[in-house]
Amino acid sequence: MIELKFPDGAQREYPLATTGRQVAEGLSKSLAKKAALIRLDGEMLDLDRPLEHGGLIEILTRDHPDVLFTIRHDASHVMAEAVQSLFPGTQVTIGPPIEDGFYYDFARDEPFSLDDLAKIEAKMREIVDRDAPFRREVWPRNKAIAHFESVGEAYKAEIIRDLPESETITVYYQGAWMDLCRGPHQPSTKFVGKAFKLTKLAGAYWRGDSKNAQLQRIYGTAWASEADLEAYLKRIEEAERRDHRKVGRTMDLFHFQEEARGMVFWHPKGWVLWRTLEAYMRRRLDAAGYGEVKTPQVLDRVFWEKSGHWDKYRENMFVCETVEGEELALKPMNCPGHVQIFNMGQKSYRDLPMRMAEFGACHRYEPSGSLHGLMRVRGFTQDDAHIFCREDQIESETTQFIELCRSVHADLGLTAEYIALGTRPAIRAGSDEFWDKAETAMMNAARAAGYEPVIAEGDGAFYAPKLDFMVRDAIGRQWTCGTIQLDYVLPERLGAEYVAEDGSKQRPVMLHRAILGSFERFLGILIENYGGAFPLWLAPVQIVVATITSDADEYALAAAERLRKAGLRVETDLRNEKINYKIRELSLAKTPIIAVVGRKEAETGHLALRRFGSDGQTIISLDEAVVTLAREASPPDLARLAGPEHDQ
């Protein structure tokens, strides 16, 4: 017998090998009809899977949020069957569910076309209507290999050969069609529903290795309801409109070119945006007690061997040799260099915590196929800092960092979603006692800052747990922005130490932390968050003074100069064009404020202000505009320092 515990606290005994469906039927016939999966001690299982042990059981219906991942998994199988039905001879390889959808990689000589997607979708709907049960079978390893080889599925046979000998080989049928899969799946194809759509085609290398065969990937999305699908498609449409690459071209912020893959060419307006963000971050770090440093871009191989990065990151490092035989590497990260600064001169326990920041330019090799605008680059600048502290300071330093991180994200228009605590991975350094202590310290720090972290099991770094900061942008997408990680390993490898109160030599704890991550990626997120319509303090061009007639040119130039002297970023538009044309063009460029001037404004010393997104205008004197707009354009941290009178 096994004992099952239910969420309401009830406990019941069942015969060994009872299925989840039988448990559901014993509770309620209607529940059994709606049931999609069970969760036993946190593990998702098929409804018809015989239970091998007792524990906490939950019966999950299709509308449960945690079932959505399986809906997408089921949809990938349905898509694979549809493809093989329509295009015989196509091999299926790997097809996982992913965030917001699923994909499957196919081996086929002839390329798929976008027109094929509609045909595949139609066939998928037929398979859903067929209501074929998902059925799990366990196969001997040799039988599975022989079967897949016999039907021409060489990739599946290779997957099985590479699995550990101890791995249980399972296949899932949906009617007559079957696939190698660990599961779980819902009871039948009907449970997939019709709220799915195939979205795009892409190329992919087998197992992500460019040395292997190139496959064809079909992406799709699937949701529990048509309403959810429609909302997602609208969000995607809005995301495409806000794509930072498109906005960057329109606003003349930056560009990329083939001769410098993954490296950004910043244009004047884009660099103003960068410098404004950097100046803001520098003020925040100064106020938080960080000392800014600068470490070398290129260091000898010996240095990276000592830090351990040569063994772990060599394939992602840019390496060069000198005529003198030196083997050098562009730094992929800043942390080892910061330890060198810490090691200069003797440090006392009284010197800790020591907070060291650097806007450090780093380089990492990323495969060309993975590069994506500002979001994935080869050359980047990290908003990087390291805190060297004693063990008894971990909690307070982490709490202070959480508060700083959340304040910065709020100033930059991103909504705090949650904090994830990455706990011990399966392969790790350190004892369980160490991990218990370190995870507790991070948990307590988050709670002290007013947050209950979401546990990300096994997502910690090799050497210690970490906290990751999740934010939500203006269209509801989640981004990981900011992290703090404990590190006992690097100080040990690079010989960092301080003199404790009792005179002994001790290793400091090193807290790796970032708020933005890389400037490039974060600016990409900001551009998409605002769709290019930045708040006044961030906008590359804050005001354009546009003339109605040439009679106002002299006044426009004088007004622009006064606004510049007040610290505003101002341009003029004196073109011989109609004012409505100018306003339309400046609005497309997301200009926050257009100051319209004509003969009347020139005579009276006024401006007609039009704000982005508003059809109306406000008439204001130039004197008042200088004071009001300069105050309005003040960065949020400086506005807080100015006090309440700043907003009056």
N, C-alpha and C positions, 0 to 999 in steps of 0.2 A: 504494500500500500504506500501511497505518497500523500503528503499533507499539503494542501494548497491554501494560501492565505489570500483574502480578497481585499481590495482597497478600503472597504467599509469596516475592516477589522474581523470579519467572519473567517472561520477556518473550517475546512471540510477534508475528509479523507476520500481518496479515489484509488481504484486499482492502478497498478503500474501500467504504463502504455495507454492510459486514457488519452483521448485527443482533446484539443481545445474546443472542437466543435461539440463533442459530447458534454464537456463542462458547460458550454453556453446553452445547449439544449436543456440541461438539467436546471438551469436558472430561469430561462424564458425562451419559448419557441420563437417569439418575434426577435429577440436578441440574436438567436442563432442564425436567423435569416439575414440579418444585417451585419453580422460579424465578418470582419475582413482578416484580422490577424489576432494573435495573442502575444502578450509580452510576459515572459517568465523571468523573474529576477533581472529585469532590464534587457533581456535578449528577445528580439522579435522572432516569432516562429509561425510557420504555416498553421492554418486552422486544423488541418488533418494530420499534423505531425504528432506521433505518439510521445507523450511526455515521459522523460527518463528520470526525472527527479521532481521533488516538490519545491515550493517556494512561493513568492508573491506573484500572483497571476492577475493580469488585466485583460479583459475582452475588448478589443478595439474595433470600432465600426469604421466604415470607409470615410466618414466625415471627421474622424479624429485627426488633428494636425500632424501627428507622428506617422500616420499612414501615407501621407502624401509622397514621401520618398519611395515607398513601395509601389504606389500608383505609377510613378515615373519608371521604376524598374520594370514593372509589367509592360508599360508602353514600349520600352526599348525591345523587349522580346516580341511583342506584337509587330513592331516595325520590321524587325529582322525577318520574321516569317513572311510579312508582306513583300519585302524585297526579294527574298528567294523564290517566292511564288511568281512574281512578275518578271524576274531576271534570273532564270535558271543558270546554274554554274557559278553564281556569286558565292564567295566564301564569307562567313561571318567570323569576326575575330573577338573584339572586346566591346561591350556596350553597357556602360554603367549609368546609373542615375547621377545627376550632378545638381548643383544649386539651380533652381528654377527650371530644370528640365532633364534631358538625357541625350545621349548620342550613341551611335554604333559605328564602328569602323568596318568597312567592307573591302575585300580584295576582288576587284573586277577589272578586266582589261579595258572595257569601254567606259568612259566617264559618265557619271550621272549628270543630268541637266536639271535646271530649276523646274522645267515642265514635268519631270519625273516625280517631283515631290507631291503634286496633286494626285497623281495616279497611286502613289504609295499610301497617301492619306485615305483615299477611297477604299483601298484594299484593307487597310487597318480597321476601318469602320465595319467592313464585312466580318472580319475576324472577331471584333468585339461583339457584334450581333450574334455570332455563332455560339457564344457563351460556353466555350470549351474549357473544361476544368484544368487548372494547373495541377500537375501530379509529379511528386518527387520520387526519384529512384536512386538508390545507392548502387554503384557499379564497381566491380573489381578494376584496378588500375589498367591491367593489360587488355581487358575487354573494352574499356573506354577508348584506349589508344587505337586498338584495332578497328573499332567501329568508325571513329572519325576519319581514320586513314582510308577506310573502305568507301566512304561517301565523299572523298575529296576535300575534307576539312583539315588541311595540313596544319593550320594555325592552332586549331583546338588541340590536336594531337601534341603539338609542341608545348602548349601550356601545361598539359597533363604531365608530360615528361619532366618538366621543370619544377613541378610541385614536390614538396617533401614526401618521402615514402609514407610518413605517418598521416598524410592528408586524406580525408574521406572524399572520394570522388562522387559527386552527385550531379544528376541531370534532371531537368524539368521538362515535362511534356505539356503542351497545350493542344489537345487533340492529338493528331499524328505527328505534328512538328515538335522537335525537341532541341534543347541547347544545354551545353555545359554551364552549370550555375550553382552557386552556394545557396541561393534563395535569400530570404523567404519570398513567397508570392501570395497574392490574394486567392480566394477560392476559384475564380474563373476569369476569363478574358472580359466578361461583362462588367466586372468591377473596375476596369480601366476607365470606362465611361467614354464620352465623345468630346470632352473638353481638352483636346490636344491639337497641336499644330506643328508641322515640320517647318523649321525656320531658315536653315541655311546649309550650304555644302562647304566642305573644307578638305584640305589634304592633311594627312597625318602619317608619320612614319611608324612602322610596326614597333611597338614597345618604346616609342618616343626616341628612337635612335636613328639619326640621319644616315647611318651606314646600312640600315635595313630597308626592306621594300616600302614603297610609298602606297598608302591605302587611301580610300575615300571615306570621309566622315560625313554622316548626316546628323545634324542637330535637330532636336525637337523640344517642345515644352508640353507639359501635361499638368492639369489642375483638377481639383475635386469637383469644380462646377464651371459652367459656362461663364458665369459672372466673374469668377476669379481669372479665367483665361482672358476675358475681354479687358479686365483691369490691367493684367500683365502686358497685353499687347499694346495698350495705350501707354503704359509706362515705358515700354521698349521704344515706341515711336517718339516719345518725348526725350528719351535718352539719346536716340539718334540725332534729334534736333540739337541737343546740347553737346554732342560729341566734341571733346576738347580739340581734336584735330581740325574739325570743321570750323569751330569758333576761332581757333588760333589763326587759321587762314583768313577768315573774314575780318578779324580785328587786327591782323598784321602783328601777331605776338611772337611767333617762332616758326621755324621750318626744319625739316629733316632732308637729307639727300643721301644717295647711294654711297658716295665716297666716304661717308662718316656714319656708318650704320649704328643706330642706337645712341647717337650723340646729337645734342640739341644746338641749333643755331638760334640764339635769342635775338630778336629784333628790338629796336629801342623801346617800344611800348611794352613788350613782354619783359624786358629787363627792368623797367620801372616797376612792374608788378612784382618781380622777384625781389628787388631792392626794398620795396615797401614792406613785404612780408619779412624779409631778413632783418630790417631795422626794428620791426615790431618784436620779433623773436629775441633779438639781442637785448632790447630793453627789458623784456620779461625775464630773461635769464640773469641779467645784471641784478634786477630787483630780488631774484630768488637766491642770490649768493653764489652764482657760478663764476668761475674764472675762465675766460676764453683763451684758448691756446691754438697753435698752428703746428702741425706735424708734417714731416716730409711726405711727398707724393710717391717717391721711389725709395725702396729699401732693399738691402742685400738679401739673397735667398736664405742665408744663415739665420737671419732674424726671423723669417717666417717659419723656418724649421723649428726654431726654439719655441715659438708661440704655438706650434701645432697646426698652423693653417696650411703649411705646405702639403702635408699629408691629406688634409680634409678638403681643401679648396683649390689645389693646384690647377685642376682642369678649368676652373673659372677665373684664373688669374692671367693678366697680361704680363708676359715675361720677355726680357730682352737681355742681350749680352753686349758688353763693351769690348773694345779692342784690347783691353788689358785682361780680358778673361773673366771679368766679374759677371755674375748672373744676378740680375736685378728684377724686381717685380713692382708694378704699380700697385699701390695698396688697395685691397678690396674692402677694407674696413679700418676704422681709426683706433680701435681699442688697444692693440699692442703698443702703439705709439704713445698713448696716454700713460701706460704703465711706465714707460721710459722716463717721462717727465716726473711721475710720482717718485721714481727711484733716485732722482737727483737730490742728494742731500738727505740727511737723517730726518725721519718723521717721528713725531711723538703722538701718543694717544690724544693729546690736547689739540693736535692739528686736524683731527678728524671730527666730523666728516669733511672731506675735501671734494668739492664739486668741480669737475673739469669739463668744459664744453668746447666743441669745435664744429664749425660749419665745414666739414671735411670733404674735399673732393675725392671720390673713390671710383674705381673702375672694376667691373666684373664682366667676364665674357658670358654673354647670353646667346644661345643659338638664334640665328637671324629670323627663323620662323616664329620665335616666341616674342620678338620685339613688338611693342604696341604703343606708338606715340610716346607721350610722357609717362605712361603707366609702367612701361617695362623698357629700360634703357641700359646701355653699357657704361655710360659715364654719368655719374650722379653726385649730388652734394647731400650729405646726411646732416640732418638736424640732430647731432649726436652729442651725448654727454655721458660721463661716467662718474659715479659717486664712490669714493673710497671711504669705507666706514668700518666701525667696530660692529660686532654681532649685535650688541645691545642697541645699536642705532638703526638697524634694518627697518624695523617697523615704523619708526617716526619718519625716516627719510622716504620710505615708500608712500606713507600717507601724504606727506607734503607734495611729493611728485604727482600723486593722483589728483590732488586739488589744483595744482598748477596745470596739469594736462587738461582737465575738464574746463578750466577757466579759458584756456587758449582756444579749445575747440568751440566753446560758446561764442567767444569774440569773433571767430571766423565763420560763424553761421552754420555750424554742424551740430546736430542734436545728439546728445549722449544716449546711446542705446543700452549697453551693458558692458561689464568688464568680465572677461573670461580668465579663469585661473587654470593655466596649463600644468597638470600634475605629472608625476613621475612616468617617463616612458619605459617600455619593457627593457630596452638596453640603455643603461645609465651608469654614471659614476656615482660613488658615494653609498653609504649604508642606508638602510631603512630608517634608522634613528635620525640621520641627517635630513632625509627627505621629510620625515614627520615634522621636524623642527622648522625647516624652511617653508614648507607648505602652510603650516600654522601661522608663521610670521606674515606671509603674504595675504592669507585670509584675514587675519586680524587687522592688517593695515588697510585693506579695502573696506572692512566694516567700520573702522575708525573714521574713514573718509565719507561714510554714509552709503556705501554700496555693498550689496550682497552679490559676490561674484558667481557667475555661472561656471560650473566645473567642466573643463575640457579634459576628459580623462586621457592620460598618456601624451598630452600635447606639450609638455614641458620640454625645455632644452635638455641636451644630454647631461649637462652638469648641474642643473638646478631648475626649480619651477619658475614660471613667468606669469605676468599679468598682461593681457592684450586688451586694448580699448576699442570697442566697437561703436561707430557713430552712424547716424542715418542722415542722408542728404535730403535736398528739397523734394525729390521725387520718390523717396521711400527706400532707396537702395542702401544696403549696409556696406561699410568699409572698415577695415582694420586700420586704425590710425593711432599710433602710440603703443609703446611696450616698455616694460621694465622687467629685467631678468637678474636673478642672483648668479654670481659667478665666484666660486672658490678656486677654480682650476687655473685660470690665467695668472692670477697673482702668484700662485705656486710655481708655475712653469717659468715665469719671468722674474722670480725672486723679489717680489714686492714685500716689504715688511715695515713695521713701525715698532717703536719702543713703548711697551705697555706701562701701566702705572707701577707695576712691581719691578720694572727694569728689564723684563724679558722681551725677546723679539717675537712678534706675532705677525701673522698674515692678515692684511686687511680683507674685508669682503668687498667685492667689486660689483656695483649695480650698473648694468648696462641699461640706458634708457633713451628713448626718443619720443618726441611728441608728434612731429610731422612725419617722421620716417625720412624719405628722400624729398628734397624740395621739388624735384621734377614731378614725382607722382602726386605729391600733395597739391601742387598747382594744377595738375590735371583734374584732380577731384574738385578743387575750388572752382575752376572754370566751368565744369559740368554742373556743380551745385547751383551756381548763379546763372548758368547759361550765358556767361559773358556780361551779364548786367550786374556788375560788382557794386557793393556799397561804396559810397562816395570816397571814403578814406582809402580804399584799395584800388579804385579805378585808375588805370594808366593815364587817361585824360579825364579830368574831373568836370571841366566846363569848356564849352566852345562858345565864343561870342560871334554870332552870325548877323550879318548886316542885311537889311531889307533893300537899301539903296546905297550907292557909292557915296552919297552925301554924308553917311554915318561912318565911313571908314576911319577917319581920324579919331573920332570918339571911341570906336570899337577898340582900336589899338591902345588908346590911353586907358580904357576900362580894363582891358586884358592885363596891362602892365600893373595896374593897382591890385588886381586880384592875385597876380603872381607874387608881388611883394608881400602879400598876406600869407604866402606859403602854398597857394593852390596851383595845381597843374592845369594850365590854360592854353588853349589854341584859339585862333581866329579863323573865320570863314568869310573872306571878302570877295568870293567869286561873283561874277556877274551872272547869277542865276536867281530864279524866283525863290522866295523864302520858303515856300511849301516844299520845293524840291530839296533845298538844303536840309530842312527839318526831317524830311523822309530819309535822306542819306545818313544824317547824323543819328537818327533813331535806329537805323539798321546797324550802325556801328556801336550801339548800346551806350551812347553818350549820356551820362547821368543827368547833366543840366545843360540846356541850350539857353544862352542869354541872347535874346533877339533885340536888336537895336535898329531904329530907323531915325528919320529926321526929328520926330517928336521926342524920342528918348534922348537923343543927342542934345537937344535944346534944354530939356528939363533935368538932365543928369540922372536918368533912370535906366533900368533894365527890365525887360519882359522875360521872366524865367519860365521855362517849360521843362518839366521833369520827365525822365524816361518812364513810359507806361501811363502817362497822364495826358489827356487832350487839352486841359485847361492851361492857363498861364497866370502868373502872379506879377504884378507891377511893383517894383521895389526900387528905392533910391540906390545909387552906386555905393554911397557911404554905408548904408545899412547892409547891402549885399556883401561887402568886404568883410564886415564883422560877423554877420550871420553864417555865411558860407564857410569861412575859415573855421568857425567853431564847429559847424556841422561836419566838416571834413577831418576833424581831429580823430586820430586812431583811438579805439576804445580804452586802451590802457592810459593814454594821456588825458582823455576825457574824464576818467575816474579821478586822476590826480588833481584835475582842475576843480573838482568838487561840484556840488549841486548848482552853484551859480553858473556853471558852464552851460547848463541846459535851459537857462532862463532866457 
